[in-house]
Amino acid sequence: MAVGFKIKFFWYQIGSGDFLHAFFSTVCYNLEGSKWGSRFPHIMNELCAGELKVENVDSAINELNCIKAELSKIPKDKIIWDIEDLTKKAPWGDNISDSITDLSNYFVTSDGDDFITLFLNALEKAKKLNSNVKLESI
């Protein structure tokens, strides 16, 4: 089952739910001191609950830019696959591309796109269209 962002009639495919949860788990553990949504409430709480309201899109863009900057300072081996079970590892283990240098570029969508770039593009589209962002599975 694929997960993605839906903005009106636009679809931004991310990949599996486990993959998306790994991104949120990594942010929570490494940037929020394991306190889910404490620093990035619009992304970690509102969007994770299923829908980011249009009035919070600008705040979410700021949060995501901060997340990207801070993840760029954290080595790729600090990936957290599941905040509820820190022993879980990514399905591919340590077998990742040399082009992945830190946690800001660790996440790549099922289509081979940089996840954070896709995420920013989706938020910018929502801003342009004055639309909510829905997190959906298909």
Steps between C-alpha positions, in 0.01 A plus 500: 500500500642838398486809718509852366403863531181610329445864416169546321548275194883478526663185639854485637592136551731428792520123530407263780350602830804351677729727299301812595486389864881463492535864393273618781673266748841636398384858546340424837801314638779717361344847497223496760664302780248217449211737583278465192390837364677707765692711245317435174130483593351563156698228327528251785154536652258658254624341176572166668139499618397511133454859390694825516270802485578764240547769766794299639679429170745792540589380849548146369733629226708674768501184711610285206781740407621484860473119500704479180772731631531314828489152344787604271722512810416145613683197358301245302560227758270685743191392303206393717270258323235483772484728805285239680763228447851639478639154419327496160726562203431612144420205271821568304714522814824690443498429126433854375637717223820696553307807384316496833721707723278593795141477621382792285545297182444152644132485409424423135146438375386187320540697175864584581441863598646673803222483759559838662503672158174325407353596837597867448355493148172363635484772766576769241224362276256512793599861565457595133160329479391617847429139592533262791754218476360153556708196588334207325552136417397347169 
